[in-house]
Amino acid sequence: MGDAPEQMTTVNNYIGGKYAPPSSNSYLPVINPANSSQIGQVALSTLDDVNAAVTAAHTAFESWSTLTVKSRASILLKFHSLVRQNAKELATLIVMENGKNLTEALADVAKGNETVEYACSAPQLMQGKIDRVSSEVTCRDRRDPLGVVLSVVPFNFPFMVPHWTLPIALVAGNTMVLKPSEKVPLTMYKVIELLEEAGVPKGVVNLVNGTKEVVEGLIDDERVKAVTFVGSSPVAEIVSNRCRKLNKRCTALGGAKNHLIALPDCDIEGASSDVVVSYAGCAGQRCMAASVLLIVGKNDGPSQKALLERVLQKASAIQPGTEPGKMGPVIDEHSLKKIVGYIERSEKEGATILLDGRSWMTSMAETKGHWIGPTIILHENTTDAAMNEEVFGPVLSVYHVSTWQEAIAIENANPFGNAAAVYTTNGGHAEWFMKRVRASMLGVNIGIPVPREPFSFGGLYGTKSKYG
């Protein structure tokens, strides 16, 4: 905490259409992970700020919810256009505060704006139904807004993840309180400007910055009717349980341990490129990243050897940096130490480090950033920690299996249930695996099987990937 130099951005709260410093007058530093320089400071809010934000949203709900869906969608349509016009500026903020390369940052903005576009079709999607069900009885259903919706979002997609909730909640007539990650607050601070310019009325969207105390206060406020959360599995479980005790609607998405299964008949070039993009893209800091590659068949089989060799070659060619085509840093020192810890533990467990990203810690030391390169670990035991726990970094665990059934047994046994994919040129083989993997979002020859609207995103309920 402390004062930031004048040229740095000060991220205050946005409550009732006005920017307001936190009642604590305290701030946390915002750090560029590429070089550890301070690029801003973000408000460290208190329960007084929480109450003010919820009050503003609650007050605005009455007038906002009485607008027609078409009227609300027209404002979002303007917002969608403004996001496209300001995509480069938004992406630049993401690069600075998150560390993605510029291409990834632009994709972050584009994917989030796709949900805004989908929300603009709400006048057609929310029509409801009416029918004469008997001679003197007519039935009708309608969709009413809930009230104040809280969205708590993580650091890894500063624009996209908040927009999983924001446009849908707004077009449906709800008002919002958004709690961005204190690690990446600059992007959504800019978004507030665009929402204002688009014509979103005062109090409809409120921004409250802070940490655990703020989140708990927001969840506990009885005027908050629904909560969306994306983050780590332990915190997702805490949020879900807290909401359930209050009988409050909640969607809480946690972590992942995504398995890719490569069959002997897979296309070597296509599969190897896709595997590398899946596990090393965004520095592995995404819940859809590949984490385990199960290669089916003999260890020394020609296709098995060729696939692993090409994955190694392509991953080895990746260079550090935030320019297009390069791989950026991980978010902070804590994440870096956690990733390194899993690599070191794998060595102690008898695994072989085929590609060691720890070399970047030396080669990039002068930058003072949180750099670790693509890492590939060949395991001998399925019980190794990196084979079972979420690493959340550019680390790929490789394990050879003899049969399809063995691959399925490993995938099914993991406690997460987010995503899985199979690489094969045979449709029948693909269908066999799609019917048997346990994860929720599945792909064939695609290592990041993210669904597009109108299909929903989320892991399998009852696993560590989804708690509500």
Secondary structure, DSSP 8 states (H G I E B T S, - for coil): -----TTSEEE-EEETTEEE--TT--EEEEE-TTT--EEEEEE---HHHHHHHHHHHHHHHHHHHTS-HHHHHHHHHHHHHHHHHTHHHHHHHHHHHH---HHHHHHHHHHHHHHHHHHTTHHHHT--EEEEEETTEEEEE-----SEEEEE--SS-TTTTHHHHHHHHHHTT-EEEEE--TTS-HHHHHHHHHHHHHT--TTTEEE---SHHHHHHHHH-TTEEEEEEES-HHHHHHHHHHHHHTT-EEEEE----EEEEE-TTS-HHHHHHHHHHHHHGGGG-STTSEEEEEEES-TT-HHHHHHHHHHHHHHHT--BSSSTTSB---S-HHHHHHHHHHHHHHHHTT-EEEE-TTHHHHHTGGGTS-----EEEE-S-TTSHHHHS---SSEEEEEEESSHHHHHHHHHHSS--SEEEEE-S-HHHHHHHHTT---SEEEES-SS----TTS-----BTSTTB--
